[in-house]
């Protein structure tokens, strides 16, 4: 396969990737999008609850920032939070103008002090947003998309990324934006598509990029038992309750996700009671529950936590730049520090829109490629495509789950899988409990760890303080 060079190469077709591609194309760049699966099957496509943004009359960006930082357990990067909440309302209003059919009322989700979540049919937001952005990308003459193409490594020459290597050969570009999603499918119990195993982190680390916060995996507390069907937090915002086996409530349903997930683990078995809420607001989700053999009108639904969102990833600045020239990252695979130690509900799609746009605008300033690519593209054998066998996924779930034991983490740190090993190494370094990271030997936060663990080339893990 011979592909001509492009201005901007975007790896990933979720909300961050589509946003970046459309922004770059609208400003005259030639854009190529790559995905190792089918273009619509991204984590964004499966996202349910909605997009947080201070667009309500009783809301402000400052209030949104307070809620984000409170959920993040004193670890959010203030500058990243400020950008997210201040630019967020404009991004939401742009979607409204483009025709995303948001529900007439804003939703309330855990950790939010206001109704500020824009959703579609209560739980079809990711599908609605990525479908609309995807249709726009298909109509653009400046955007091409290639599916079923894995990225095996980055092409880095003299400290500059000039594209990627695929099984079919090199793909070159002035700027490369990784928008490949997270690593939650490395855990046996997950809400993510099977391919979300941290490929962006794996190839970036190999190429010499810095990564941070890999100990922080957010577990969504209410996932249908025995499946990956997420029961959106908006259900609890409308009054759904969590019950134990005796039918008693045992937790504040709208507490941050880390607290609710641990409460479910302690109980062992839990049920989400939807009988008292207006289920007609969530037609698609109710249909999926019924397909799974449950009637939400007459019985509480068995739920348990599942790995949902990767907070850590490739270190970037506030414009998506990594420490490799020409390489950018946006969305779930990036680590801006915006989420701290626990992501506030529905800030993820907002992050994709805000930082996907910023990465694209910065990428347009990259210089032209060398005149003769034949002289600079290394002729190296392609590494094998990375896979995550079920045995690895079970080990990650057992050793780096909702509640962690350092002895288990030590075993996982020896894993040959680079991302699984990184998760364990970071979790061992953070000898405290903070946000989504909970260690049984150190169950409370320690002020000494109020920083971001970062792994940079040629150095060990170091705690950094980001402003």
C-alpha positions in Angstrom: 0.0 0.0 0.0 1.5 3.3 -1.1 -0.1 6.4 0.5 0.9 9.9 -0.4 2.1 12.2 2.4 -0.6 14.4 4.0 -0.5 17.5 6.2 -2.2 16.0 9.3 -2.4 12.3 10.1 -5.0 11.5 12.7 -4.9 8.1 14.3 -8.4 7.3 15.8 -11.9 8.1 14.7 -13.6 9.0 18.0 -14.7 12.4 19.1 -11.2 13.8 19.6 -9.9 12.4 16.2 -13.0 13.6 14.3 -12.8 17.0 15.9 -9.1 17.4 15.0 -9.6 16.2 11.5 -12.5 18.5 10.8 -10.7 21.6 12.3 -7.6 20.9 10.2 -9.5 20.3 7.0 -11.6 23.4 7.5 -8.4 25.4 7.5 -7.1 23.9 4.3 -5.0 20.9 5.4 -5.1 17.5 3.8 -6.0 15.0 6.4 -5.8 11.2 6.7 -7.6 9.3 9.4 -6.5 5.8 10.4 -8.3 3.3 12.7 -7.5 -0.3 13.4 -11.2 -1.2 13.6 -14.4 0.0 12.0 -14.5 3.9 12.0 -17.7 4.3 14.1 -16.6 1.7 16.8 -14.8 4.0 19.1 -15.1 4.6 22.8 -16.8 7.9 22.0 -19.4 6.1 20.0 -20.3 4.1 23.0 -20.3 7.1 25.4 -23.7 7.4 27.0 -24.4 10.1 29.6 -23.4 13.3 27.8 -21.2 16.3 27.6 -20.6 18.6 30.6 -20.6 22.3 29.9 -21.7 25.4 31.9 -24.5 26.5 29.5 -27.4 26.6 32.1 -28.7 29.9 33.4 -27.6 29.0 37.0 -24.2 27.8 36.0 -20.7 29.2 35.4 -17.3 28.0 34.2 -16.0 28.7 37.7 -18.6 26.3 39.3 -17.7 23.7 36.7 -14.0 24.1 37.6 -14.7 23.7 41.3 -16.6 20.4 40.7 -13.9 19.1 38.3 -11.1 19.8 40.8 -13.1 18.4 43.8 -13.6 15.1 41.9 -10.0 15.1 40.9 -8.8 14.9 44.5 -6.3 17.8 44.5 -4.5 16.6 41.5 -6.1 18.5 38.5 -3.8 20.7 36.5 -5.4 24.2 37.1 -4.5 25.6 33.7 -6.0 22.6 31.9 -9.2 22.8 33.9 -9.5 26.4 33.2 -9.3 25.8 29.4 -11.7 22.9 29.6 -14.5 24.8 31.4 -14.0 28.2 29.7 -13.9 26.8 26.1 -16.3 24.0 26.8 -19.6 26.0 26.5 -18.7 27.2 23.0 -17.9 23.7 21.9 -21.3 22.4 23.1 -23.1 25.3 21.4 -21.3 24.5 18.2 -22.8 21.0 18.3 -26.2 22.4 18.9 -25.7 24.6 15.8 -24.6 21.6 13.8 -27.8 19.8 14.7 -27.0 17.4 17.5 -30.5 16.7 18.9 -29.8 17.3 22.6 -32.6 16.7 25.1 -34.5 19.8 26.1 -33.3 19.6 29.7 -29.8 19.4 31.1 -29.0 16.3 33.2 -27.4 15.9 36.6 -24.6 13.4 37.2 -22.4 12.4 40.1 -20.0 15.1 41.4 -21.8 18.0 39.6 -23.4 20.8 41.7 -25.6 21.9 38.8 -27.5 20.3 35.9 -24.9 20.9 33.2 -24.8 17.7 31.1 -26.2 17.9 27.6 -27.4 14.4 26.5 -29.3 12.7 23.7 -32.1 10.4 24.6 -30.6 10.3 28.0 -27.9 7.8 27.0 -27.1 8.0 23.3 -24.9 11.1 23.3 -21.7 9.6 22.0 -23.5 7.9 19.2 -25.2 11.1 18.2 -22.1 13.3 18.3 -19.7 10.9 16.6 -22.3 10.0 13.9 -22.8 13.7 13.1 -19.0 14.5 13.1 -18.4 11.3 11.1 -20.9 12.3 8.4 -19.2 15.7 8.1 -15.8 14.0 7.7 -17.2 11.8 5.0 -18.4 14.8 3.1 -15.1 16.6 3.3 -12.9 16.5 0.2 -9.9 17.1 2.4 -10.4 14.1 4.7 -9.7 10.4 3.8 -10.2 7.5 6.1 -8.6 4.1 6.1 -10.1 1.4 8.4 -8.7 -1.9 9.6 -5.2 -0.6 9.7 -3.1 -1.0 12.9 -0.4 1.4 13.8 2.7 -0.6 14.8 5.1 2.2 15.6 5.9 5.9 15.1 8.3 7.1 12.5 10.7 9.4 14.3 13.7 10.9 12.5 16.1 13.3 14.2 13.7 13.8 17.1 10.7 14.6 14.8 7.7 12.3 14.2 7.0 12.2 10.4 4.2 9.6 10.5 3.6 6.0 11.5 4.4 2.5 10.4 1.5 0.1 9.5 1.5 -3.5 8.4 1.1 -2.2 4.9 4.0 0.2 5.1 4.8 3.8 6.2 2.3 6.6 6.3 3.9 10.0 6.4 2.6 13.5 7.5 3.8 16.9 8.6 2.0 16.3 11.9 0.7 13.2 13.6 -2.2 13.4 16.1 -2.8 10.3 18.3 -6.5 10.1 19.3 -6.6 6.3 19.9 -8.5 6.1 23.1 -7.5 4.5 26.3 -6.6 1.1 27.8 -9.7 0.0 29.7 -10.1 -3.2 27.6 -6.9 -4.4 29.2 -9.1 -5.2 32.2 -11.3 -8.3 31.9 -14.4 -6.4 33.0 -14.7 -3.3 30.9 -17.1 -1.0 29.1 -14.7 -0.4 26.2 -14.5 -1.9 22.7 -12.0 -4.8 22.6 -9.3 -2.9 20.8 -8.9 -0.3 23.5 -5.8 -1.7 25.1 -3.5 1.3 25.3 -1.8 1.1 21.9 -1.1 4.9 21.8 0.9 4.7 25.1 2.7 1.6 23.9 4.0 3.1 20.7 4.7 6.5 22.2 6.8 5.1 25.0 8.8 3.0 22.6 9.4 6.1 20.5 10.6 8.1 23.5 7.6 10.1 24.6 6.8 10.8 28.2 3.8 9.2 29.9 2.0 10.1 33.2 -0.7 9.1 35.6 -0.9 5.5 34.4 -2.1 4.3 37.9 -5.4 6.1 37.4 -8.0 3.9 35.7 -11.6 5.0 36.4 -14.0 2.2 37.1 -17.6 2.9 36.2 -19.8 1.7 39.1 -23.0 0.7 37.3 -22.3 -1.7 34.5 -24.8 -4.5 33.9 -23.5 -7.6 35.6 -21.9 -10.1 33.1 -21.8 -7.6 30.2 -20.2 -4.4 29.2 -23.5 -2.5 29.0 -23.0 0.7 31.0 -26.0 2.1 32.9 -25.3 5.8 32.6 -24.8 8.0 35.7 -27.7 10.1 34.4 -30.1 7.4 35.7 -28.9 8.1 39.2 -29.2 11.8 38.5 -32.9 11.2 37.8 -33.3 9.3 41.1 -32.3 5.7 40.5 -31.0 4.1 43.7 -28.4 1.5 44.5 -29.5 -1.4 46.7 -27.8 -4.2 48.4 -29.0 -7.8 48.4 -31.4 -6.9 51.2 -33.0 -4.1 49.2 -31.3 -1.4 51.3 -29.6 1.7 50.0 -25.9 1.8 51.0 -24.3 4.8 49.2 -24.9 8.3 48.0 -25.6 7.5 44.3 -24.3 10.9 43.2 -21.0 10.8 45.0 -17.9 10.7 42.7 -17.4 7.5 40.8 -14.4 6.3 42.8 -16.4 6.4 46.0 -19.4 4.6 44.5 -17.3 1.9 42.8 -15.5 1.0 46.1 -18.8 0.9 47.9 -20.1 -1.7 45.4 -16.9 -3.8 45.8 -17.4 -3.8 49.6 -21.0 -5.0 49.2 -20.1 -7.7 46.8 -23.5 -7.6 45.1 -25.5 -4.6 44.2 -28.6 -3.6 42.2 -29.7 -0.4 40.4 -33.4 0.3 41.0 -34.9 2.1 38.1 -38.6 1.6 39.0 -39.2 5.1 40.3 -37.7 7.1 37.5 -39.0 8.3 34.1 -37.5 5.5 32.0 -39.0 7.0 28.8 -36.1 9.5 28.9 -33.7 6.6 28.1 -35.5 4.6 25.4 -32.5 3.0 23.8 -30.9 2.0 27.1 -34.1 0.5 28.4 -34.4 -1.6 25.2 -30.8 -2.9 25.7 -31.6 -3.8 29.3 -34.7 -5.7 28.2 -32.7 -7.5 25.5 -30.4 -8.7 28.3 -33.3 -10.4 30.0 -34.3 -7.8 32.7 -37.4 -5.8 33.1 -36.4 -2.4 34.7 -40.1 -1.7 35.4 -40.4 -4.5 37.9 -37.0 -5.5 39.1 -33.7 -3.9 40.2 -30.9 -4.6 37.8 -27.7 -6.3 39.0 -24.6 -4.1 38.4 -20.9 -4.1 39.3 -17.9 -1.9 38.4 -15.9 -2.2 35.2 -12.9 -0.4 33.8 -14.1 2.6 32.0 -11.7 5.5 31.4 -8.0 5.8 31.3 -7.0 9.0 33.1 -3.3 8.8 32.3 -1.5 8.6 29.0 1.0 10.5 26.8 2.1 13.7 28.4 1.1 16.8 26.4 1.0 20.5 26.9 -2.2 22.5 26.6 -2.1 22.4 22.8 -1.7 18.6 22.5 2.1 18.7 21.9 4.2 15.8 23.2 7.9 16.1 23.8 8.5 14.5 20.3 8.4 17.1 17.6 5.5 16.7 15.2 3.6 14.4 17.5 0.4 15.3 19.2 -2.1 13.5 21.4 -5.7 14.3 22.3 -8.6 12.7 24.1 -8.3 9.7 26.3 -4.8 8.7 25.2 -3.4 12.1 26.4 -2.4 13.2 29.9 -3.0 16.9 30.3 -3.7 16.6 34.0 -7.2 17.9 33.5 -8.9 15.0 35.3 -6.5 14.7 38.3 -7.0 11.4 40.1 -10.7 10.9 39.2 -12.6 12.2 36.1 -15.8 14.2 36.7 -18.7 12.5 34.9 -19.2 13.7 31.3 -16.0 15.7 31.1 -14.5 13.1 28.7 -16.4 14.0 25.5 -15.9 17.7 26.4 -12.1 17.0 26.7 -12.2 15.5 23.2 -13.9 18.5 21.7 -11.7 21.1 23.5 -8.3 19.5 23.3 -8.9 17.8 19.9 -9.5 21.3 18.4 -6.4 22.7 20.2 -4.2 19.9 18.9 -5.4 20.4 15.3 -4.7 24.2 15.4 -1.2 23.6 16.8 -0.5 20.9 14.3 -1.1 23.2 11.3 2.1 25.1 12.2 4.4 22.1 11.6 7.0 22.6 8.9 6.9 20.7 5.6 8.2 17.2 5.3 11.7 16.6 4.0 11.8 16.8 0.2 12.9 13.2 -0.2 11.2 11.0 2.2 12.9 7.9 0.8 16.1 9.2 2.4 14.7 9.6 5.9 12.0 6.9 6.4 13.9 4.1 8.2 13.7 0.6 6.6 13.1 -1.4 9.7 11.1 -4.6 10.2 7.7 -3.9 11.4 7.0 -4.9 15.0 4.2 -7.4 15.6 0.7 -6.0 16.3 0.1 -5.9 20.0 -2.7 -8.1 21.4 -4.2 -8.7 24.9 -5.0 -12.3 25.5 -7.7 -13.2 28.0 -5.1 -14.4 30.5 -3.5 -11.0 30.5 -6.9 -9.2 30.9 -7.8 -11.4 33.8 -4.5 -10.7 35.5 -4.9 -7.0 35.1 -8.4 -7.1 36.5 -7.2 -9.1 39.5 -4.0 -7.3 40.2 -4.9 -3.7 39.3 -8.7 -3.6 40.0 -10.8 -1.3 42.1 -8.9 -2.3 45.2 -5.2 -3.0 44.9 -2.6 -5.0 46.9 1.1 -4.1 46.4 2.0 -7.8 46.2 -0.3 -8.2 43.2 1.0 -5.1 41.6 4.6 -6.3 41.9 3.6 -9.4 39.9 1.9 -7.4 37.3 4.9 -5.0 37.0 6.8 -8.0 35.5 4.3 -8.4 32.7 5.7 -8.5 29.2 2.9 -6.3 28.1 4.3 -2.7 28.2 1.0 -1.0 29.2 0.1 -3.5 31.9 3.6 -3.2 33.3 3.4 0.6 33.3 0.0 0.6 35.2 1.6 -1.6 37.9 4.8 0.4 38.2 2.9 3.7 38.5 0.5 2.1 41.1 3.4 0.9 43.1 5.1 4.3 43.1 1.9 6.0 44.4 2.0 4.5 47.9 -1.3 6.1 48.9 -4.9 6.0 48.0 -6.2 8.9 45.9 -9.2 9.1 43.6 -9.6 6.0 41.5 -6.3 4.5 42.8 -6.9 2.6 46.1 -4.3 0.6 47.9 -5.2 -1.6 50.8 -1.9 -1.0 52.5 -2.2 2.9 52.3 -6.0 3.6 52.4 -5.8 7.4 52.8 -4.3 10.2 50.7 -0.8 11.4 51.5 0.1 15.1 50.9 3.6 14.0 49.8 2.0 12.5 46.6 0.1 15.6 45.5 1.7 15.5 42.1 1.8 13.6 38.8 4.1 10.6 38.4 5.8 10.9 35.0 8.1 8.5 33.1 10.5 10.3 30.8 13.1 8.7 28.5 16.3 7.8 30.4 14.8 8.5 33.8 12.9 6.6 36.4 9.4 7.6 37.6 9.4 11.1 39.1 6.8 13.2 40.8 6.1 16.4 39.0 3.9 19.4 39.9 1.9 20.8 37.0 0.4 24.3 36.9 
